[in-house]
C-alpha cells in the first residue's frame, strides 16, 4: 500500500531556454513537458508551476487542460537556469511545505522515485543511479529564501551548496533520473516502462446543471485571483483570455446565487479583485471534494486493474 504523503508538495518545471530544453519534443505520443507533468500529478504534486520562455504560447496550448500554472521568464534568452528556478520557487514558497523541481528536458524519472524522495522527510534530496546524480530535486520551502538570495556564478549547484544543509543522496533503480532529450535512443528504450509507471485514471471533475459552470480551470482562475488580486494577472498565468475569465466568473455567480469575487475600485495602485468570504469557502469545499474524488478513483483503479 502506498504510504500517505504527509507534507504538501508543489512542483516546478523549467522549460524556458531555446537550446538546452526541448519541452515540445514528443517521446511516444506525448510531449516531454506533458510527460513530466503527468509524472508529477501521479504522485499528487500540486500546484505545479511551469516556467516558460521560448515558445511559451505553444507550451501553454499543450498543457491547457492539465491544471498547471504558467510563469514566464521574460528574460529567458539572457538568463541562466537558476533564474527560471527562482521564478518558480518564489511563487511556491508560501503555498506548500516542499517543492519538487525538474528541468523540462528530463522526462523519464518515475513517480516511484518522487514518492520515495518525499517519504524520506529530508529537507534536500537528490536521486542517484549507479553513482550518477540526477533529477528531480526536492527542496524544503524553508530553504527557498537562501536560494533566492544566491547571486553567485555557479548556478543552481552553487545555490544548493550555499544553503548550509547537507544534501541527502537517495539511491534508486531509475535510469530516467539523468537521461535527457539529447539521448533520444535511451529515452525510447525507457518508454514502455515509463508508460507503465504513469498509468493512472484521468478524472475530469466538474459541477453542472444544464451546462458546466465549474471545473479545474475555473478553480485555478479563482486560486490565482486570490493570489494576484487581479483577474487580468490570473489570466496571464493560465493562458485564458480576460473576457472568457469574466464570463466564467459571471456564470459561476449566477448559478451559485452569490458573489464569488469583489471588485475594489481606485486606490493608489488602481483597483483589485478579491475573493469574497463565500467565494473562499466554496473554493475550499471544491478542493476537498476534488481531492476525495481523485483518491477514491485511484483506490478503485488499483483494486480493479492490475497491469
Secondary structure, 3 states (H helix, E strand, C coil): CCCCCCCCEEEEEEECCCCCCCCCCEECCEEHHHHHHHHHHHCCCCCEEEEECCCHHHHHHHCCCCCCEEEECCCHHHCCHHHHHHHHHHHHCCCCCEEEEEECCCCCCCHHHHHHHHHCCCCEEEEEECCEEEEEEEEEHHHHHHHHHCCCCCHHHHHHHCCCCCCEEEECCCHHHCCCCCCHHHHHHHHHHHHHHCCCCCCCCEEECCCEEEEHHHHHHHHHHHHHCCHHHHHHCCCCCHHHHHHHHHHHHHHHCCCCEEEECCCCCCCEEEECHHHHHHHHHHHHHHHHHHHHHHHHHHHHCCC
